Amino acid sequence: MGRTYFVEEAIGQYLSDLSTKLKPYVTGLLIGQCSPQRDYVIRAVRTPPKEEEKEDNISPSKLASIDEEWITTHASQVSRMLPGGLLVLGVFIIATPELSKDSQNALRKLIFSVEKSLTKRRLWKPAEEEVSDRAALQICSATKKVVCRTYDVQDPKSSAKPADWKYQSALSASWLALDCTVNVNIHIPLLATSPNHDLEKNTKNGLNRWSKQIEDSVFLINGQVKDDDTELLEGQKKLRGNTQSSTQFSDVKVLTQLSQGSSHRSTATVQVCSASINLKGAVKCRAYIHNNKPKVKEAVQALKRDIINTLSDRCEILFEDLIINEGPHKKNFEREYHVLPQRLFVPVAGSSVMLSDYKFGDEAAGEIQERFVEMLDQSVQAEDIYIAEEVNTVNICPVTDNMDDTQQKQVTKATLLLKLQQNMGVVIAAAVAVFASIFSFNYFSD
């Protein structure tokens, strides 16, 4: 028996509108949540047109002209805007009858390309029992016929399996939210042997080690440790209603284990380092889980992934910004500090779910609004943008000018130091000069 997708009713109207406006075909992403029992689709988002298509007001006429790289890039950008528990569930294509015959092959290629792109960015691995089916939705623009199939993205030779596509009203209102603020204190050494101090690669490696700590952490839900297989709402009154104000929140505390225990003994190593990256402070995290008898295990897993993703995504965004503004060939960063983008949330119309994004301090509300229109095809009012973290300045003590000759000789290189400083969830990055000729002794766990 194939999977069943329960779909927000408004998506049907959205797809119908696309079929009348965009010819001969349009592609896009399906956003929602997988669960062992059923899948939920709460958003469909068309692929944004490329600049030349906007200028000439034309669309490619053949499926062979589908730009996989453009679609996978869009999927990567959209995935950053999804809080924990939500993911890109699949892709859709609306095509004229002449193109329908080749649509399924195009969808299959897109599903695997999108999943490959998203997997590359993740610092976590899917659980063995996790659902790996992704939806391929095909709609004929003339007859409005809907065909839904799934492919197992863990199997490159996977063949299509039939799936049910069922519209349901008020689906987007039936969600539970978990909120937490996570304190971060990560020290990432840059080895003296590391060529050109590859900051992005080293940062990702450091975050990868930290993500394993998050995976092993203890999560207190409303002050209690709960068994994985118990229902999330056990002992709580379930709120009823389909308004955004009825969202039921759970407050979560994250306790990072200081020791892995005697069965996971650490081996200390000494390495020569010429610089380091420090991430320190707090980040605001959120996950959503559908209220159809969710298990604690599912909810905690969704929140863990949001914690890992939000820090990783911010660092990725910062490096992209540095490349855009300072060029890809800049190797040694001068003494300076950078503000990592703040997290913000925006409500989905008629839904209890809020989508996420990140803004730099100098970004205006208009730029955020434009990004939501382009990436998620959603209009956003400036007053609906909720900044979850407030920015505060961080003081960086300058290197003194009256160093003796020995000290002066020691200052041979400068590197980027990313630092997260907390003030009501503030995230700040700073870069300072370090002594390249001094040995830094750092201890790691295997």
VEXLUM-353366 format. One record per residue (C-alpha): x, y, z. Coordinates in steps of 0.05 Angstrom, whole numbers. Each point is the difference from the previous one (the first is absolute). Layout:
N
{site {X, Y, Z}} ...
***
This chain:
446
{site {0, 0, 0}} {site {27, 69, -19}} {site {7, 61, 44}} {site {-56, 50, 12}} {site {13, 75, -4}} {site {-48, 43, 39}} {site {2, 68, -34}} {site {-22, 69, 23}} {site {-62, 17, -40}} {site {27, 69, -21}} {site {56, -35, -38}} {site {-51, -27, -50}} {site {-20, 71, -18}} {site {72, 22, -3}} {site {18, -55, -49}} {site {-62, 14, -41}} {site {19, 73, -6}} {site {70, -19, -23}} {site {-28, -45, -54}} {site {-38, 57, -32}} {site {55, 53, 5}} {site {63, -38, -19}} {site {8, -39, -64}} {site {21, -48, -27}} {site {26, -26, 67}} {site {20, 22, 70}} {site {39, -36, 54}} {site {3, 9, 75}} {site {11, -30, 69}} {site {-46, -34, 50}} {site {12, 18, 73}} {site {-26, -38, 60}} {site {15, -55, 49}} {site {12, -75, -4}} {site {-23, -48, 54}} {site {-3, -76, 3}} {site {-75, 0, -7}} {site {-14, 57, -49}} {site {29, 61, -34}} {site {-24, 72, 3}} {site {8, 53, -54}} {site {-11, 71, 23}} {site {34, 40, -56}} {site {12, -5, -74}} {site {50, 50, -29}} {site {13, 12, -73}} {site {72, 5, -26}} {site {17, 74, -7}} {site {12, 23, -72}} {site {72, 16, -20}} {site {18, 72, -16}} {site {-1, -9, -75}} {site {-69, -32, 5}} {site {-25, 60, 40}} {site {28, 49, -51}} {site {-25, -35, -62}} {site {-64, -25, 33}} {site {10, -69, -32}} {site {3, -71, 27}} {site {40, -59, -27}} {site {-44, -42, -47}} {site {32, -69, 10}} {site {10, -42, 62}} {site {71, -13, -23}} {site {15, 73, 16}} {site {-16, -9, 74}} {site {58, 30, 39}} {site {15, -51, 55}} {site {53, 43, 32}} {site {-48, 59, 5}} {site {-53, -43, 33}} {site {48, -33, 49}} {site {28, 68, 19}} {site {-71, 23, 14}} {site {-12, -62, 42}} {site {63, 15, 41}} {site {-22, 72, 12}} {site {-70, -22, 20}} {site {26, -53, 48}} {site {35, 55, 39}} {site {-67, 33, 10}} {site {-33, -61, 30}} {site {-2, -9, 76}} {site {12, -68, 31}} {site {-50, -54, -21}} {site {-12, 28, -70}} {site {37, -21, -62}} {site {-3, -2, -75}} {site {-46, -60, -10}} {site {5, -3, -75}} {site {-10, 37, -66}} {site {-58, 15, -46}} {site {-9, 16, -73}} {site {-60, 29, -35}} {site {4, -12, -74}} {site {-42, 2, -63}} {site {-26, -67, -27}} {site {55, -1, -53}} {site {54, 0, 53}} {site {-35, -45, 50}} {site {30, -64, -29}} {site {71, 22, 19}} {site {-19, 33, 65}} {site {11, -60, 45}} {site {71, -11, -24}} {site {15, 74, 12}} {site {-29, -5, 70}} {site {41, -61, 17}} {site {65, 35, -19}} {site {-20, 62, 39}} {site {-17, -39, 63}} {site {67, -33, 3}} {site {38, 63, -18}} {site {-36, 41, 54}} {site {11, -54, 53}} {site {74, -6, -17}} {site {9, 76, 6}} {site {-36, 3, 67}} {site {37, -60, 28}} {site {68, 33, -14}} {site {-17, 58, 46}} {site {-25, -41, 59}} {site {41, -12, 62}} {site {-45, -56, 23}} {site {-17, -68, -28}} {site {-70, -27, -9}} {site {-22, -54, 48}} {site {-5, -71, -26}} {site {-75, -2, 8}} {site {-10, 68, -31}} {site {-46, 9, -60}} {site {42, 8, -63}} {site {-56, 4, -51}} {site {-8, 66, -36}} {site {-60, 23, -40}} {site {-3, 12, -75}} {site {-64, 38, -16}} {site {-22, 6, -72}} {site {-59, 44, -21}} {site {-28, 9, -70}} {site {-14, 73, -12}} {site {-58, -16, -47}} {site {-37, -56, 35}} {site {24, 17, 71}} {site {13, -74, 10}} {site {46, -13, 60}} {site {48, -58, 2}} {site {43, -10, 63}} {site {56, -51, 4}} {site {58, -10, 48}} {site {73, -19, -7}} {site {46, -27, 54}} {site {58, 50, -1}} {site {45, -49, 37}} {site {-4, -47, -59}} {site {28, 29, -66}} {site {-36, -56, -38}} {site {-67, 13, 33}} {site {-61, -6, -44}} {site {-63, 41, 7}} {site {-53, -21, 50}} {site {-71, 26, -1}} {site {-22, 48, 56}} {site {-65, 33, 21}} {site {-7, 76, -2}} {site {-56, 22, 46}} {site {-20, 72, 13}} {site {-21, 18, 71}} {site {-25, 65, 29}} {site {36, 35, 59}} {site {58, -48, -5}} {site {50, 56, 12}} {site {-32, 19, 66}} {site {11, -68, 33}} {site {71, 6, 23}} {site {38, 1, 66}} {site {62, 43, 10}} {site {62, -12, 42}} {site {44, 59, 18}} {site {68, 4, 32}} {site {61, 45, 6}} {site {65, -38, -4}} {site {65, 25, 29}} {site {59, -11, -47}} {site {73, -3, 18}} {site {42, -31, -56}} {site {75, 6, -9}} {site {26, -19, -68}} {site {77, -1, -9}} {site {31, 16, -67}} {site {59, -46, -8}} {site {67, 29, -20}} {site {1, -50, -57}} {site {-69, 22, -26}} {site {12, 33, -68}} {site {-22, 73, -2}} {site {-43, -11, 62}} {site {-60, -26, -37}} {site {-49, 33, 47}} {site {-64, -28, -29}} {site {25, -71, -1}} {site {29, 4, 70}} {site {-63, 32, 27}} {site {-42, -56, -30}} {site {45, -53, 30}} {site {-5, 34, 68}} {site {-76, 5, -5}} {site {-2, -73, -20}} {site {33, -20, 66}} {site {-46, 46, 38}} {site {-62, -29, -34}} {site {17, -68, 30}} {site {-3, 32, 69}} {site {-69, 27, -16}} {site {-22, -69, -23}} {site {22, -28, 68}} {site {-31, 56, 41}} {site {-58, -9, 50}} {site {-63, 38, -17}} {site {-48, 24, 55}} {site {-70, 12, -27}} {site {-38, 47, 45}} {site {50, -18, 55}} {site {-6, -75, -8}} {site {41, -56, -31}} {site {-48, -43, -40}} {site {9, -69, -31}} {site {9, 0, -75}} {site {-61, -42, -14}} {site {-49, 39, 43}} {site {-48, 49, -32}} {site {24, 72, 0}} {site {-67, 25, 28}} {site {-6, -54, 54}} {site {-24, 34, 64}} {site {-17, 65, -37}} {site {-66, 26, -24}} {site {-2, 3, -75}} {site {-22, 68, -26}} {site {-55, 0, -52}} {site {-15, 49, -55}} {site {30, 20, -66}} {site {24, 70, 14}} {site {72, 21, 5}} {site {-10, 21, 72}} {site {-15, -73, 18}} {site {71, -22, -13}} {site {24, -43, 58}} {site {72, 14, 20}} {site {46, -44, 40}} {site {60, 31, 36}} {site {62, -41, -9}} {site {67, 2, 38}} {site {61, -33, -31}} {site {51, -31, 47}} {site {66, -16, -35}} {site {37, -58, 32}} {site {69, 18, 26}} {site {23, -72, -6}} {site {-18, -57, -45}} {site {10, -50, 56}} {site {52, -54, 10}} {site {-23, -39, -61}} {site {19, 59, -44}} {site {69, 19, 24}} {site {32, 59, -34}} {site {70, 1, -27}} {site {36, 66, 9}} {site {45, 23, -56}} {site {47, 60, -4}} {site {1, 39, -65}} {site {39, 61, -22}} {site {-48, 56, -18}} {site {11, 70, -26}} {site {-71, 27, 10}} {site {-69, -19, 24}} {site {-73, 11, -12}} {site {-45, 11, 61}} {site {-75, -6, -1}} {site {-30, 23, 66}} {site {-69, 25, 20}} {site {-72, -22, -10}} {site {-47, -15, -57}} {site {-76, -2, -5}} {site {-28, -66, -25}} {site {-69, -25, -18}} {site {-31, -63, -27}} {site {-71, -19, -22}} {site {-33, -67, 5}} {site {-70, -20, -24}} {site {-48, -12, 58}} {site {-22, -69, -24}} {site {25, -38, 62}} {site {74, 21, -9}} {site {53, -39, 38}} {site {52, 34, 43}} {site {54, -31, -43}} {site {-27, 34, -63}} {site {-5, 68, 34}} {site {69, -2, 31}} {site {31, -23, -66}} {site {-33, 59, -37}} {site {27, 49, 52}} {site {70, -30, -1}} {site {4, 10, -75}} {site {-24, 72, 6}} {site {55, 15, 51}} {site {53, -29, -45}} {site {-27, 31, -64}} {site {-9, 70, 27}} {site {72, 7, 21}} {site {28, -34, -62}} {site {-44, 42, -46}} {site {21, 66, 32}} {site {74, -16, -9}} {site {-14, -20, -72}} {site {-37, 65, -13}} {site {57, 41, 31}} {site {53, -33, -44}} {site {-43, 12, -61}} {site {-7, 73, 20}} {site {75, 7, 10}} {site {14, -30, -69}} {site {-51, 47, -33}} {site {27, 62, 36}} {site {74, -16, 5}} {site {14, -48, -56}} {site {15, -75, 0}} {site {76, 10, 0}} {site {5, 33, 68}} {site {41, -48, 43}} {site {24, 38, 61}} {site {-53, 40, 35}} {site {19, 63, 36}} {site {-20, 13, 71}} {site {-75, 14, -3}} {site {-66, -27, 24}} {site {-62, -21, -37}} {site {-72, -5, 23}} {site {-30, -67, -18}} {site {-71, 6, -27}} {site {-56, 2, 50}} {site {-56, -51, -3}} {site {-71, 24, -14}} {site {-67, -33, -8}} {site {-59, 16, -46}} {site {-70, -30, 5}} {site {-31, -40, -56}} {site {-68, 27, -18}} {site {-55, -42, 31}} {site {50, -43, 37}} {site {28, -10, 69}} {site {69, -13, -31}} {site {52, 55, -7}} {site {55, -3, -52}} {site {71, 23, 15}} {site {53, 45, -32}} {site {63, 37, 18}} {site {18, 74, -6}} {site {63, 41, 7}} {site {-4, 62, 42}} {site {-1, 47, -60}} {site {-55, -36, -37}} {site {-66, 37, -6}} {site {-68, -33, 8}} {site {-11, 10, -75}} {site {58, -46, -16}} {site {-29, -55, 44}} {site {-68, 9, -32}} {site {31, -6, -70}} {site {36, -64, 21}} {site {-65, -32, 24}} {site {-34, 17, -65}} {site {57, -28, -42}} {site {17, -62, 41}} {site {-69, -19, 28}} {site {-48, 38, -45}} {site {-30, 32, 62}} {site {-16, 72, 14}} {site {21, 22, 70}} {site {-21, 62, 38}} {site {56, 37, 34}} {site {-37, 0, 66}} {site {-5, -76, -3}} {site {76, -10, 0}} {site {19, -24, 70}} {site {74, 8, 17}} {site {16, -56, 49}} {site {69, 27, 19}} {site {23, 70, 17}} {site {68, 26, -20}} {site {49, 31, 49}} {site {70, 23, -15}} {site {60, -39, 25}} {site {64, 34, 22}} {site {64, -27, -30}} {site {62, 20, 38}} {site {51, 25, -52}} {site {70, -26, -5}} {site {45, 48, 38}} {site {48, 42, -41}} {site {55, -2, 52}} {site {20, -73, -9}} {site {73, -17, 6}} {site {40, -25, -60}} {site {-10, -73, 19}} {site {-75, 8, 3}} {site {0, 40, -65}} {site {35, -57, -36}} {site {-51, -49, 26}} {site {-58, 34, -34}} {site {8, -31, -68}} {site {-71, -16, -21}} {site {-72, 20, 12}} {site {-61, -42, -7}} {site {-75, 4, 7}} {site {-28, -14, 69}} {site {-75, -13, 2}} {site {-30, 16, 67}} {site {-72, -6, 22}} {site {-15, 49, 57}} {site {-66, -5, 37}} {site {-47, 56, 17}} {site {-72, -24, -4}} {site {22, -49, -52}} {site {52, 44, -34}} {site {46, -33, -50}} {site {65, 37, -14}} {site {63, -20, -36}} {site {68, 31, 11}} {site {69, -6, -32}} {site {64, 14, 37}} {site {74, -8, -14}} {site {36, -59, 32}} {site {72, -18, 13}} {site {18, -48, -56}} {site {66, -23, 30}} {site {-29, -20, 68}} {site {-22, -72, 9}} {site {-73, -7, 19}} {site {-16, -65, 35}} {site {-70, -24, -14}} {site {-35, -63, 22}} {site {-50, -38, -42}} {site {-44, -60, 10}} {site {3, -54, -53}} 
***
